[in-house]
């Protein structure tokens, strides 16, 4: 994301001066705390007043709780750069944050509030985000970025489906698939824009030589194939044809990643971690494809996408964007590098827990604690970045 071109005369708390500040901070805190609650829930040691089953609460709060906060923080910061319009600040930003928080409380207490009330409160946030994004993109005459709204719209539909399915059928399936598909589309769209760009900028300055391949026909083919594969997976996850399409899409995404020269970015860990995070995209497609063929548990590929691509990409984008937009040096400190490694290890542990059930208890604890420490550690490390004014030039 490039620097925001202009700002209103804002004199309120620094936390509410940019969209990324509150949503990156509280989204990260919630990501860590929700997993700390999930582990005892999974083992029957904690019971919440939610209408969801423990499994559905965990999935919902990852897909439709923490992730939308991070996505919103990114979009509220990126859209003004795309449109040249003023960013959301102050009281409107606070209202949006409070609506998100109300959704988290409503879902957790839905057993008392009633599932319909919780669903309305929870979905209000994504509807407001979608409306805000549509207004800015349309008023800014930035038609090419309307495709981002498609992913947001799929998230909204998925969240509605999730609540209805969980109540009517006792477990959500299509709501889960739609949430994963929408988020993966955003990662492939936005990752395909920022990863080659950041890589090219760093290599041109610090390591001349081979540069990332520019966006072209191959990227379009890879994206279309991925979209078709995700649709097939949602509609018929256990068909062998679905498995073949998923594996083919994974191969195309792997080639796409290889074209971005990530192996040449070893010395800049802020850029390198973006490539590592994106590597979980093709891994997830291949593992999910193997699951469709009956060769692996479905949870392996799903957690490659969620714990790997979504988790690692979110912390990679947050750590870089937050430094850039607050005027700080684009350097990953030793602490942040350790948190990167911890989160990658947590994602790998969760994938292995699905593949090797005999080791699942130990690996689940490693994955859960690694995830929690990584996100809570990020929030603590970046606390001053989010809550203090932009650094002096």
VEXDREN-2710 file (C-alpha; in Angstrom, 1 decimal):
% VEXDREN-2710
k/r/px/py/pz
1/UNK/0.0/0.0/0.0
2/UNK/1.3/3.4/-0.9
3/UNK/1.1/6.3/1.6
4/UNK/-2.3/7.9/2.0
5/UNK/-2.3/11.0/-0.2
6/UNK/-4.0/13.4/2.2
7/UNK/-5.8/13.6/5.5
8/UNK/-8.4/15.7/7.2
9/UNK/-7.3/18.0/10.0
10/UNK/-7.6/15.3/12.7
11/UNK/-6.9/16.0/16.4
12/UNK/-8.3/12.9/18.1
13/UNK/-6.6/9.8/19.4
14/UNK/-3.9/8.4/17.1
15/UNK/-5.6/5.0/17.3
16/UNK/-8.6/6.4/15.3
17/UNK/-6.5/8.4/12.7
18/UNK/-6.2/5.5/10.2
19/UNK/-8.3/2.5/9.5
20/UNK/-5.5/0.0/10.0
21/UNK/-4.7/1.1/13.5
22/UNK/-7.8/-0.1/15.5
23/UNK/-8.6/-3.1/13.4
24/UNK/-5.1/-4.5/13.2
25/UNK/-4.6/-4.0/16.9
26/UNK/-8.0/-5.4/18.1
27/UNK/-8.2/-8.0/15.4
28/UNK/-4.8/-9.4/16.5
29/UNK/-5.7/-9.4/20.1
30/UNK/-8.9/-11.2/19.3
31/UNK/-7.1/-13.8/17.1
32/UNK/-4.9/-14.7/20.0
33/UNK/-7.5/-14.7/22.8
34/UNK/-10.1/-16.6/20.7
35/UNK/-7.6/-19.5/20.2
36/UNK/-6.8/-19.5/24.0
37/UNK/-10.5/-20.0/24.6
38/UNK/-10.9/-22.6/21.8
39/UNK/-8.3/-25.0/23.2
40/UNK/-10.2/-25.6/26.5
41/UNK/-13.5/-25.6/24.6
42/UNK/-12.2/-28.3/22.3
43/UNK/-11.3/-30.5/25.3
44/UNK/-14.6/-29.9/27.1
45/UNK/-13.0/-27.7/29.8
46/UNK/-14.8/-24.5/28.9
47/UNK/-18.4/-23.8/27.8
48/UNK/-19.6/-20.5/26.3
49/UNK/-23.2/-19.2/26.1
50/UNK/-23.2/-19.5/22.3
51/UNK/-25.8/-21.1/20.1
52/UNK/-23.0/-22.5/18.0
53/UNK/-21.3/-25.9/18.6
54/UNK/-17.7/-25.5/19.9
55/UNK/-16.4/-26.4/16.4
56/UNK/-18.7/-23.8/14.7
57/UNK/-17.8/-21.1/17.1
58/UNK/-14.1/-21.6/16.5
59/UNK/-14.5/-21.6/12.7
60/UNK/-16.9/-18.7/12.7
61/UNK/-14.8/-16.4/14.9
62/UNK/-11.7/-17.1/12.8
63/UNK/-13.4/-16.7/9.4
64/UNK/-16.0/-14.0/10.3
65/UNK/-14.5/-12.5/13.4
66/UNK/-10.8/-11.9/13.3
67/UNK/-10.2/-12.1/9.6
68/UNK/-12.9/-9.4/8.6
69/UNK/-11.2/-7.1/11.1
70/UNK/-7.8/-7.5/9.4
71/UNK/-9.4/-7.2/5.9
72/UNK/-11.3/-4.1/7.0
73/UNK/-8.1/-2.5/8.4
74/UNK/-6.4/-3.2/5.1
75/UNK/-9.2/-1.9/2.9
76/UNK/-9.8/1.2/4.9
77/UNK/-6.2/2.1/4.3
78/UNK/-5.9/0.9/0.7
79/UNK/-9.1/2.3/-0.8
80/UNK/-8.1/6.0/-0.2
81/UNK/-4.9/5.3/-2.1
82/UNK/-6.9/3.7/-4.9
83/UNK/-9.5/6.5/-5.1
84/UNK/-7.6/9.6/-3.9
85/UNK/-10.4/10.3/-1.4
86/UNK/-10.2/11.0/2.3
87/UNK/-9.9/8.0/4.7
88/UNK/-12.3/7.1/7.4
89/UNK/-11.2/8.7/10.7
90/UNK/-12.5/9.5/14.2
91/UNK/-16.1/8.9/15.2
92/UNK/-17.2/6.9/12.1
93/UNK/-14.2/4.7/12.5
94/UNK/-15.0/4.1/16.2
95/UNK/-18.6/3.3/15.3
96/UNK/-17.4/0.7/12.8
97/UNK/-15.0/-0.8/15.4
98/UNK/-17.8/-1.0/18.0
99/UNK/-20.1/-2.7/15.6
100/UNK/-17.4/-5.3/15.0
101/UNK/-16.9/-5.8/18.7
102/UNK/-20.7/-6.1/19.2
103/UNK/-20.7/-8.9/16.7
104/UNK/-18.1/-10.8/18.7
105/UNK/-20.1/-10.5/21.9
106/UNK/-23.4/-11.3/20.2
107/UNK/-22.0/-14.6/18.6
108/UNK/-20.4/-15.6/21.9
109/UNK/-23.7/-15.0/23.9
110/UNK/-26.0/-16.1/21.1
111/UNK/-27.3/-18.9/23.3
112/UNK/-28.9/-16.2/25.5
113/UNK/-29.6/-13.5/22.8
114/UNK/-31.1/-15.9/20.3
115/UNK/-29.5/-16.9/17.0
116/UNK/-31.5/-14.4/14.9
117/UNK/-30.5/-11.4/17.0
118/UNK/-26.9/-12.5/17.0
119/UNK/-26.9/-13.0/13.2
120/UNK/-28.3/-9.5/12.6
121/UNK/-25.7/-7.9/14.9
122/UNK/-22.9/-9.9/13.5
123/UNK/-23.8/-9.3/9.8
124/UNK/-24.2/-5.6/10.4
125/UNK/-20.4/-5.1/10.4
126/UNK/-19.7/-6.7/7.0
127/UNK/-22.7/-4.9/5.5
128/UNK/-21.4/-1.5/6.7
129/UNK/-17.9/-2.3/5.4
130/UNK/-19.2/-3.4/2.1
131/UNK/-21.4/-0.2/1.8
132/UNK/-18.4/2.0/2.8
133/UNK/-16.1/0.4/0.3
134/UNK/-18.7/0.6/-2.5
135/UNK/-19.3/4.3/-1.8
136/UNK/-15.6/5.2/-1.8
137/UNK/-14.8/3.2/-5.0
138/UNK/-17.8/4.5/-6.9
139/UNK/-17.3/8.1/-5.8
140/UNK/-13.7/7.8/-6.6
141/UNK/-14.5/6.5/-10.1
142/UNK/-12.2/3.6/-9.4
143/UNK/-14.1/0.9/-11.3
144/UNK/-11.3/-1.6/-11.6
145/UNK/-11.3/-2.2/-7.9
146/UNK/-14.9/-3.2/-7.7
147/UNK/-13.8/-6.8/-7.9
148/UNK/-12.8/-6.4/-4.2
149/UNK/-16.5/-5.9/-3.4
150/UNK/-17.2/-9.3/-4.9
151/UNK/-15.1/-11.0/-2.3
152/UNK/-16.7/-8.9/0.4
153/UNK/-20.1/-9.8/-0.9
154/UNK/-19.2/-13.5/-0.8
155/UNK/-18.1/-13.0/2.8
156/UNK/-21.5/-11.5/3.7
157/UNK/-23.4/-14.3/2.0
158/UNK/-21.2/-16.9/3.7
159/UNK/-21.8/-15.3/7.1
160/UNK/-25.6/-15.3/6.6
161/UNK/-25.4/-18.9/5.4
162/UNK/-23.2/-19.9/8.4
163/UNK/-25.8/-18.6/10.9
164/UNK/-28.7/-20.3/9.1
165/UNK/-27.0/-23.6/8.6
166/UNK/-25.8/-23.8/12.2
167/UNK/-29.3/-23.2/13.5
168/UNK/-31.3/-25.3/11.0
169/UNK/-28.8/-28.2/10.3
170/UNK/-26.7/-28.1/13.5
171/UNK/-23.5/-27.5/11.7
172/UNK/-22.3/-25.0/9.0
173/UNK/-20.8/-26.3/5.8
174/UNK/-21.5/-24.0/2.9
175/UNK/-20.9/-21.0/5.2
176/UNK/-17.5/-22.3/5.9
177/UNK/-16.7/-22.9/2.3
178/UNK/-17.8/-19.5/1.2
179/UNK/-15.8/-17.8/3.9
180/UNK/-12.7/-19.6/3.0
181/UNK/-13.2/-19.1/-0.8
182/UNK/-13.8/-15.3/-0.3
183/UNK/-10.7/-14.8/1.8
184/UNK/-8.6/-16.9/-0.5
185/UNK/-9.8/-14.8/-3.5
186/UNK/-8.8/-11.6/-1.6
187/UNK/-5.4/-13.1/-0.8
188/UNK/-4.8/-14.1/-4.4
189/UNK/-6.0/-10.7/-5.7
190/UNK/-4.3/-8.4/-3.2
191/UNK/-1.2/-10.7/-2.7
192/UNK/-0.8/-10.7/-6.5
193/UNK/-0.6/-7.0/-6.4
194/UNK/1.5/-6.2/-3.4
195/UNK/4.0/-9.1/-3.2
196/UNK/5.5/-8.5/-6.7
197/UNK/5.4/-4.7/-6.1
198/UNK/7.2/-4.8/-2.8
199/UNK/9.6/-7.4/-4.1
200/UNK/10.4/-5.4/-7.2
201/UNK/11.0/-2.2/-5.2
202/UNK/13.4/-3.9/-2.8
203/UNK/15.3/-5.9/-5.4
204/UNK/15.7/-2.8/-7.7
205/UNK/17.3/-0.9/-4.8
206/UNK/19.2/-3.6/-2.9
207/UNK/19.7/-6.7/-5.1
208/UNK/19.8/-5.9/-8.8
209/UNK/19.1/-8.9/-11.1
210/UNK/16.0/-10.9/-11.9
211/UNK/12.8/-9.1/-11.0
212/UNK/9.2/-10.4/-10.5
213/UNK/7.3/-11.1/-13.7
214/UNK/4.7/-8.5/-14.4
215/UNK/1.0/-9.3/-14.1
216/UNK/-0.1/-10.9/-17.4
217/UNK/-2.2/-13.6/-19.1
218/UNK/-0.7/-16.4/-16.9
219/UNK/-1.9/-14.7/-13.7
220/UNK/-5.4/-14.4/-15.2
221/UNK/-5.4/-18.1/-16.0
222/UNK/-4.1/-19.0/-12.6
223/UNK/-6.8/-16.9/-10.9
224/UNK/-9.6/-18.3/-13.0
225/UNK/-8.5/-21.8/-12.4
226/UNK/-8.4/-21.1/-8.6
227/UNK/-11.9/-19.6/-8.7
228/UNK/-13.2/-22.6/-10.6
229/UNK/-11.5/-25.0/-8.2
230/UNK/-12.9/-23.2/-5.1
231/UNK/-16.4/-23.3/-6.6
232/UNK/-16.1/-27.1/-7.3
233/UNK/-14.8/-27.7/-3.8
234/UNK/-17.8/-25.9/-2.3
235/UNK/-20.3/-27.7/-4.5
236/UNK/-18.8/-31.2/-4.5
237/UNK/-15.8/-31.5/-2.2
238/UNK/-15.6/-35.3/-2.4
239/UNK/-15.6/-35.8/-6.2
240/UNK/-12.4/-37.0/-7.9
241/UNK/-12.8/-34.3/-10.6
242/UNK/-12.8/-31.7/-7.9
243/UNK/-9.5/-33.1/-6.6
244/UNK/-7.9/-32.9/-10.0
245/UNK/-9.0/-29.3/-10.5
246/UNK/-7.8/-28.3/-7.0
247/UNK/-4.4/-29.9/-7.6
248/UNK/-4.1/-28.2/-11.0
249/UNK/-5.0/-24.8/-9.5
250/UNK/-2.4/-25.4/-6.8
251/UNK/0.3/-26.1/-9.4
252/UNK/-0.6/-22.9/-11.2
253/UNK/-0.5/-20.8/-8.0
254/UNK/2.9/-22.4/-7.2
255/UNK/4.3/-21.3/-10.6
256/UNK/2.8/-17.9/-10.1
257/UNK/4.6/-17.5/-6.8
258/UNK/7.9/-18.7/-8.3
259/UNK/7.6/-16.0/-10.9
260/UNK/7.9/-13.3/-8.1
261/UNK/11.6/-13.9/-7.3
262/UNK/10.9/-14.5/-3.6
263/UNK/14.1/-16.6/-3.2
264/UNK/16.1/-13.4/-3.8
265/UNK/14.5/-11.5/-0.9
266/UNK/16.2/-13.4/2.0
267/UNK/17.8/-10.3/3.5
268/UNK/14.5/-8.4/3.8
269/UNK/12.4/-10.5/6.1
270/UNK/9.4/-8.1/5.7
271/UNK/9.3/-9.1/2.0
272/UNK/10.3/-12.7/2.5
273/UNK/7.5/-13.4/4.9
274/UNK/5.0/-12.3/2.2
275/UNK/6.3/-15.0/-0.1
276/UNK/6.3/-17.6/2.7
277/UNK/2.7/-16.8/3.5
278/UNK/1.6/-17.1/-0.1
279/UNK/3.3/-20.5/-0.4
280/UNK/0.5/-21.8/1.8
281/UNK/-2.0/-20.9/-1.0
282/UNK/-0.8/-23.6/-3.4
283/UNK/-0.1/-26.0/-0.5
284/UNK/-3.7/-25.6/0.6
285/UNK/-5.0/-26.3/-2.9
286/UNK/-2.9/-29.4/-3.3
287/UNK/-3.7/-30.8/0.1
288/UNK/-7.4/-30.1/-0.3
289/UNK/-7.3/-31.8/-3.7
290/UNK/-5.7/-34.9/-2.2
291/UNK/-8.5/-34.8/0.4
292/UNK/-11.1/-34.8/-2.4
293/UNK/-9.4/-37.9/-3.8
294/UNK/-9.7/-39.6/-0.4
295/UNK/-5.9/-39.5/0.3
296/UNK/-5.8/-37.1/3.2
297/UNK/-8.1/-35.7/5.8
298/UNK/-9.9/-32.5/4.7
299/UNK/-8.6/-30.6/7.7
300/UNK/-5.0/-30.7/6.4
301/UNK/-5.8/-28.5/3.3
302/UNK/-8.3/-26.3/5.2
303/UNK/-5.7/-25.4/7.8
304/UNK/-3.1/-24.8/5.2
305/UNK/-5.4/-22.1/3.9
306/UNK/-6.7/-20.8/7.2
307/UNK/-3.8/-21.2/9.7
308/UNK/-1.1/-20.8/6.9
309/UNK/-2.2/-18.5/4.1
310/UNK/-4.7/-16.4/6.1
311/UNK/-2.8/-16.4/9.4
312/UNK/0.7/-15.8/8.1
313/UNK/-0.4/-13.4/5.3
314/UNK/-2.4/-11.3/7.8
315/UNK/0.5/-10.8/10.2
316/UNK/2.9/-10.2/7.3
317/UNK/0.8/-7.5/5.7
318/UNK/0.0/-5.9/9.1
319/UNK/3.6/-5.7/10.2
320/UNK/4.8/-4.1/7.0
321/UNK/1.8/-1.8/6.3
322/UNK/1.7/-0.5/9.9
323/UNK/5.4/0.6/9.7
324/UNK/5.0/2.2/6.3
325/UNK/1.9/4.2/7.2
326/UNK/3.3/5.5/10.5
327/UNK/6.6/6.7/9.0
328/UNK/8.8/4.1/10.6
329/UNK/11.6/2.2/9.1
330/UNK/10.6/-0.9/7.1
331/UNK/12.6/-3.4/9.1
332/UNK/11.5/-6.6/10.8
333/UNK/13.0/-6.6/14.3
334/UNK/14.4/-9.8/15.8
335/UNK/11.2/-10.1/17.9
336/UNK/9.0/-9.9/14.8
337/UNK/11.1/-12.4/12.9
338/UNK/10.7/-14.8/15.9
339/UNK/7.0/-14.3/15.8
340/UNK/6.9/-15.0/12.0
341/UNK/8.8/-18.3/12.6
342/UNK/6.4/-19.1/15.5
343/UNK/3.3/-18.6/13.4
344/UNK/4.7/-20.6/10.4
345/UNK/5.6/-23.4/12.8
346/UNK/2.0/-23.2/14.3
347/UNK/0.5/-23.5/10.8
348/UNK/2.7/-26.5/10.0
349/UNK/1.9/-28.2/13.3
350/UNK/-1.8/-27.8/12.7
351/UNK/-1.5/-29.3/9.2
352/UNK/0.5/-32.2/10.7
353/UNK/-2.1/-32.7/13.5
354/UNK/-4.7/-33.4/10.8
355/UNK/-2.4/-35.8/8.9
356/UNK/-1.2/-37.7/11.9
357/UNK/-4.0/-38.2/14.4
358/UNK/-1.8/-40.1/16.8
359/UNK/0.2/-36.9/17.5
360/UNK/-2.8/-34.6/17.3
361/UNK/-3.1/-33.6/21.0
362/UNK/0.5/-32.4/21.3
363/UNK/0.5/-30.8/17.8
364/UNK/-2.8/-29.0/18.5
365/UNK/-1.4/-27.5/21.7
366/UNK/1.8/-26.4/19.8
367/UNK/-0.3/-24.9/17.0
368/UNK/-2.8/-23.2/19.3
369/UNK/-0.2/-21.7/21.7
370/UNK/2.1/-20.7/18.8
371/UNK/-0.8/-18.9/17.1
372/UNK/-1.8/-17.2/20.3
373/UNK/1.7/-16.1/21.2
374/UNK/2.3/-14.8/17.7
375/UNK/-0.8/-12.6/17.5
376/UNK/-0.7/-11.4/21.0
377/UNK/3.0/-10.8/20.7
378/UNK/2.4/-8.8/17.5
379/UNK/-0.2/-6.7/19.2
380/UNK/2.2/-6.0/22.1
381/UNK/5.2/-5.3/19.9
382/UNK/3.2/-2.9/17.7
383/UNK/1.2/-1.3/20.5
384/UNK/3.0/2.0/20.2
385/UNK/2.9/1.9/16.4
386/UNK/-0.9/1.8/16.6
387/UNK/-1.5/4.2/19.5
388/UNK/1.1/6.9/19.0
389/UNK/1.2/9.6/16.3
390/UNK/3.1/9.1/13.0
391/UNK/6.9/9.2/13.5
392/UNK/8.6/12.5/12.6
393/UNK/10.4/12.4/9.3
END
